[in-house]
Amino acid sequence: QVQLVESGGGLVQPGGSLRLSCAASGSIFSDDLMGWYRQAPGKQRELVARITSGGITNYADSVKGRLTISRDNAKNTVYLQMNSLKPEDTAVYYCNVYRNQRRQYNFWGQGTQVTVSS
């Protein structure tokens, strides 16, 4: 079992920056994907970015060039550096671990609120 704890959310003005962190407890395997999703009010949860243990990343088109995901395998931690934030980035951000071993598993954090507003 994996427990995920996010931190780093808050209120920021448009154009500002935030850094989210997600620490995982329990075993994280080398094949596990770690990532960030977000859910804005009235919308479905969507993928923001994911990263493999080898550092291969993929991003939603809406965040490319502004948000950067990184991973520290030794600390079982994933980060999301968010720059040039826009009001449409406002959402609850969820950390995720995806595991595919005989069956698929998704582990979720409790979420952290990011609000971009002047």
Secondary structure, 3 states (H helix, E strand, C coil): CCEEEEECCEEECCCCCEEEEEEEECCCCCCCEEEEEEECCCCCCEEEEEECCCCCEEECHHHCCCEEEEEECCCCEEEEEECCCCHHHCEEEEEEEEEECCCEEEEECCCEEEEECC
